[in-house]
Amino acid sequence: MVTVFASAATSLAMGLITYLLVTRPRRRSRRRGVATVHGLDVTTVQFWGAVTAAGMITFLVVYAFTGLIAVSVVPAVVVATLPKAYFARKRGHRLMGVQESWPDGLRDLVASVRSGASLPTALDNLALLGPEPLRDAFAGFDVYSRSLGVAPALEMVKEDLGDPTSDRIIEVLILAYERGGSVVPEILEDLAEATTRDLWTMEQVRTDALEQKINSRVVFVLPWVVLVAMTARSGAFREFYSSALGLVVVGIGGVMSLVGVLIASRLGTQPSEPRVFGGGRP
């Protein structure tokens, strides 16, 4: 039993190393004591707890089926990295929802301005009547704008959202507020059309990359599923993979698989658009 838990700890350590190799830096939330992992309010303890639980449980489950420590290590390593992928995907869905809401939100601003409302009033209405993701983003805008001013309040919204599409849009909104005049509706209409075209292009890129991502995951997972199935019952396969030569084969296969996953992850990752307008205005 000691050997089992020692091996489980080893598999977890390998999973953490793999995570550190593929992870990206975290940004800190404005709220003290909360580390924003992949842009989500998740404490560091919660995140590493999820990683630990995923790796340990997977190791013990696979070991219960196969009785082989070596065969159980690689699935545990892979599953230990899944919390990172989960939180990254959740953040991606949140940002995608905000991005896809901007064209409708901008058209709401145009309608409000054309009906005689000022741009700050139209932004206040966006927090009440706009698309749901933008309501959340602009929830505190009215309070911030009254205490700090419209431009600083928009800067705070921009930093909370933290994506390049919102950066561009909010910079134009700041310029439209500072310049004012009758051209504001035309500026907002042009911005809505340009944002819609950008979103169509982003969606096409994501769709084209989806099939390659699925294929790379299947190519990695399938051999280990077959290996677990073959060693689930006593017989020649289990005896071989219990031997020293079998351990060597599993070790080499595990290293090659993990290296392949790292390479596929790097090649399949879409380059992130830099936040040219991020970090506040000079």
C-alpha positions in Angstrom: 0.0 0.0 0.0 2.9 2.3 0.7 4.2 1.7 -2.7 0.8 2.6 -4.2 0.6 5.9 -2.5 4.3 6.7 -3.2 3.7 6.0 -6.9 0.5 8.1 -6.8 2.5 11.0 -5.3 5.1 10.5 -8.1 2.4 10.6 -10.8 0.9 13.8 -9.2 4.3 15.4 -9.2 4.8 14.6 -12.8 1.4 16.1 -13.5 2.3 19.3 -11.7 5.5 19.6 -13.7 3.5 19.1 -16.9 1.1 21.8 -15.8 3.9 24.2 -15.0 5.4 23.6 -18.5 2.2 24.4 -20.3 0.5 27.0 -18.0 0.5 30.7 -18.5 1.0 33.4 -15.9 -2.0 34.3 -13.7 -3.2 37.8 -13.0 -4.3 38.9 -9.6 -7.8 39.8 -8.8 -8.6 43.2 -7.3 -10.0 41.3 -4.3 -7.4 40.6 -1.7 -6.6 36.9 -1.1 -8.0 35.7 -4.5 -5.7 34.6 -7.2 -7.4 34.8 -10.6 -6.4 31.6 -12.3 -7.0 31.9 -16.0 -9.1 35.0 -15.4 -11.5 33.3 -13.0 -12.0 33.9 -9.3 -10.5 30.7 -8.0 -8.2 30.6 -5.0 -4.8 29.0 -5.4 -5.7 26.4 -2.7 -8.9 25.5 -4.6 -7.0 25.1 -7.9 -4.2 22.9 -6.5 -6.7 21.0 -4.5 -8.5 20.1 -7.8 -5.2 19.1 -9.4 -4.3 16.9 -6.5 -7.7 15.2 -6.2 -7.9 14.6 -10.0 -4.4 12.9 -10.1 -4.8 10.8 -7.0 -8.3 9.6 -7.8 -7.4 8.6 -11.3 -4.3 6.7 -10.2 -6.3 4.8 -7.6 -9.1 4.0 -10.0 -6.8 2.7 -12.8 -4.7 0.8 -10.3 -7.9 -0.9 -9.0 -8.6 -2.2 -12.5 -5.1 -3.1 -13.6 -3.1 -3.7 -10.4 -0.1 -2.2 -12.3 1.5 1.0 -10.9 3.3 1.8 -14.2 0.1 1.7 -16.2 -1.7 3.9 -13.7 0.8 6.7 -13.7 0.4 8.2 -17.1 -3.5 8.5 -17.0 -3.1 10.1 -13.5 -0.6 12.6 -14.9 -2.9 13.5 -17.8 -6.0 13.9 -15.6 -4.1 16.0 -13.1 -3.7 18.6 -15.9 -7.4 18.7 -16.7 -8.3 21.4 -14.1 -6.1 23.8 -15.9 -7.8 23.0 -19.2 -11.2 23.3 -17.5 -10.6 26.8 -16.1 -9.0 28.0 -19.3 -12.0 26.8 -21.2 -14.4 28.4 -18.8 -12.6 31.7 -19.1 -12.7 31.3 -22.9 -16.5 30.9 -22.8 -16.8 34.0 -20.6 -14.7 36.1 -22.9 -16.4 34.7 -25.9 -19.8 35.7 -24.5 -18.6 39.2 -23.9 -17.1 39.5 -27.3 -20.3 38.2 -29.1 -22.4 40.6 -27.1 -20.6 43.8 -28.2 -22.3 44.2 -31.6 -25.8 44.2 -30.0 -24.5 46.3 -27.1 -23.1 48.9 -29.5 -26.4 49.0 -31.4 -28.2 49.6 -28.1 -25.8 52.5 -27.5 -26.6 53.9 -31.0 -30.3 53.7 -30.4 -30.0 55.5 -27.0 -27.8 58.3 -28.4 -30.0 58.8 -31.4 -33.0 59.1 -29.1 -31.3 62.0 -27.3 -29.5 60.4 -24.5 -25.9 61.3 -23.7 -23.2 58.6 -24.1 -22.8 58.2 -20.3 -26.5 57.8 -19.9 -26.5 55.2 -22.7 -23.7 53.3 -20.9 -25.7 53.4 -17.7 -28.7 51.9 -19.6 -26.4 49.2 -21.0 -25.9 47.9 -17.5 -29.7 47.6 -17.1 -31.0 46.7 -20.6 -28.0 45.5 -22.6 -27.0 41.9 -23.3 -26.4 39.8 -20.2 -22.6 39.6 -20.3 -22.3 43.3 -20.8 -24.7 44.0 -17.9 -22.3 42.2 -15.6 -19.3 44.1 -17.0 -21.0 47.5 -16.6 -22.8 46.7 -13.3 -20.7 49.3 -11.3 -20.2 51.8 -14.1 -22.7 54.4 -12.9 -21.1 54.5 -9.4 -17.6 54.7 -10.8 -18.5 57.4 -13.4 -20.1 59.6 -10.8 -17.2 59.3 -8.4 -14.2 59.1 -10.8 -15.5 60.3 -14.1 -16.6 58.6 -17.3 -13.2 57.9 -18.8 -11.6 56.3 -15.6 -14.8 54.3 -15.1 -14.5 52.9 -18.7 -10.8 52.1 -18.0 -11.9 50.1 -14.9 -14.4 48.1 -17.1 -11.7 47.5 -19.7 -9.3 46.1 -17.1 -12.0 43.9 -15.6 -12.8 42.4 -19.0 -9.2 42.0 -20.0 -9.5 41.0 -23.6 -8.2 42.8 -26.8 -11.6 43.1 -28.5 -13.1 44.9 -25.5 -9.9 47.0 -25.2 -10.4 48.4 -28.7 -14.1 49.1 -28.3 -13.7 50.8 -24.9 -10.9 53.0 -26.3 -13.2 54.2 -29.1 -16.0 54.8 -26.5 -13.6 56.9 -24.5 -12.6 58.9 -27.5 -16.2 59.3 -28.6 -17.1 60.7 -25.1 -14.1 63.1 -25.1 -14.7 64.4 -28.6 -18.5 64.3 -28.4 -20.6 65.9 -31.1 -23.0 64.6 -33.7 -20.6 62.1 -35.1 -20.9 59.8 -32.1 -23.8 57.6 -33.5 -21.8 57.2 -36.8 -18.7 56.2 -34.9 -20.6 53.6 -32.9 -22.3 52.2 -36.0 -19.0 51.8 -37.8 -17.6 50.2 -34.6 -20.5 47.7 -34.4 -19.9 46.6 -38.1 -16.2 46.3 -37.6 -16.6 44.2 -34.5 -19.1 41.9 -36.2 -16.6 41.3 -39.0 -13.9 40.5 -36.5 -16.1 38.1 -34.6 -16.9 36.2 -37.8 -13.2 35.8 -38.6 -12.4 34.6 -35.1 -15.3 32.1 -35.2 -14.0 30.7 -38.5 -10.5 30.3 -37.1 -11.8 28.5 -34.0 -13.9 26.1 -36.2 -11.0 25.2 -38.4 -8.8 24.4 -35.4 -11.4 22.3 -33.6 -10.9 19.1 -35.7 -7.2 19.2 -35.3 -7.5 19.5 -31.5 -9.9 16.6 -31.3 -7.7 14.4 -33.4 -4.6 15.1 -31.3 -6.4 14.2 -28.1 -7.8 11.0 -29.5 -4.4 9.9 -30.8 -3.0 10.3 -27.3 -5.8 8.8 -25.3 -6.7 5.7 -27.4 -3.4 3.7 -26.8 -3.7 4.1 -23.1 -7.4 3.1 -23.0 -6.4 -0.1 -24.9 -3.5 -0.7 -22.5 -5.8 -0.4 -19.5 -8.3 -2.7 -21.1 -5.7 -5.4 -21.9 -4.2 -5.4 -18.4 -7.6 -5.3 -16.5 -7.6 -9.1 -16.4 -4.8 -11.4 -15.3 -3.0 -13.1 -18.1 0.0 -12.7 -20.4 -0.4 -8.9 -20.9 -0.6 -8.2 -17.2 2.4 -10.5 -16.5 4.5 -8.8 -19.2 3.7 -5.2 -18.0 4.5 -6.3 -14.4 8.0 -7.4 -15.5 11.0 -5.1 -15.7 10.9 -5.0 -19.5 7.2 -4.1 -19.4 7.9 -1.2 -17.0 10.6 0.0 -19.4 8.1 -0.1 -22.3 5.4 1.7 -20.3 8.0 4.3 -19.2 9.2 5.0 -22.7 5.7 5.1 -24.0 4.6 7.5 -21.2 7.4 9.9 -21.8 6.8 9.9 -25.6 3.1 10.5 -25.0 3.6 13.4 -22.7 6.2 15.0 -25.0 3.7 14.5 -27.8 1.0 16.2 -25.8 3.2 19.1 -25.0 4.2 19.5 -28.7 0.6 19.2 -29.9 -0.6 21.7 -27.2 2.0 24.2 -28.3 1.3 23.8 -32.0 -2.5 23.7 -31.5 -2.6 26.8 -29.3 -3.9 29.8 -31.2 -1.7 32.8 -30.7 -3.2 35.3 -28.3 -3.9 38.8 -29.6 -1.8 41.2 -27.6 -3.6 43.8 -25.5 -2.3 46.8 -27.2 -4.6 49.1 -25.3 -4.4 47.2 -22.0 -2.9 48.4 -18.8 -4.5 51.8 -18.7 -3.9 54.9 -20.8 -0.7 56.9 -20.6 
